[in-house]
Amino acid sequence: MNSIHSTAVIGDGVVLGDGNVIGPHAVLCGPLVVGDDNWIGPGVVIGTPPEVRGVEHGEPWDEAPEEAAGVRIGSRNVIREHALIHQGWHEQTVVGDDCFIMNKVYVAHDSRIGDGVTLASTVAMGGHVRIGDRANVGLGAVLHQRRLVGPGAMVGMGAVVTRDVPPFARAFGNPARIHGANAVGMERLGVDAAAVALVQAAYAAGDVPGEDDVPEVLAPHFVWWAKEVAS
């Protein structure tokens, strides 16, 4: 069973799993698939058309547009008040599982957010942004369209991300630059001090380690990075 406030709008083409809480004045427009046990706060809007000139806007809260690429939300996410997640334009907009999306976050069309990601209040993402698992993006950061933020990366508050941020890097500033590695994030995955130092040294030298240069637990994250950069 889902708990849906009486003032929420659940439009045509919305498919809900179980155990979701949907707060007052939330608006969900299809095509949209929502998993289980999500908390969707007051005033959240998911599935309105991409902010692209020439896209037919219509009345998506009443009738799902036939050409829309849609939105997919995983399970166990917290999406706080007044967050915005727009329909896909060329491909689905995707939020994974176990994410914490704080108030007034903006997720633009065709963006893909991995599992366990934290987006702090007022983060703004341009279209086609991709964020890897367990990344953390700080308060008020702005991500330029088509940028990558790698798994386990930390982006500082107020950062303006105009260049890709590799896995487990720390980036901040305007424009954002890499300032070492997310040692705490790697240590939480059981990475030893020597391996953390290796990643730190690579970023200090302006390099990104390859999958063969990092411990096995980190290798999938660097494989993800290589594939996304190449795509």
Buried (B, 14 or more C-beta within 10 A) or exposed (E): EBEBEEEBBBBBBBEBBEBBBBBEBBBBBBBBBBBBBBBBBBBBBBBBBBBBEEBEEBEBBEEBBEEBBBBBBBBBBBBBBBBBBBBBBEEBBBBBBBBBBBBBBBBBBBBBBBBBBBBBBBBBBBBBBBBBBBBBBBBBBBBBEEBBBBBBBBBBBBBBBEBBBBBBBBBBEEEBBBBBBBBEBBEEEEBEEEBBEBBBEBBEEEEBBEBEBBBEEBBBBBEBBBEBEEE
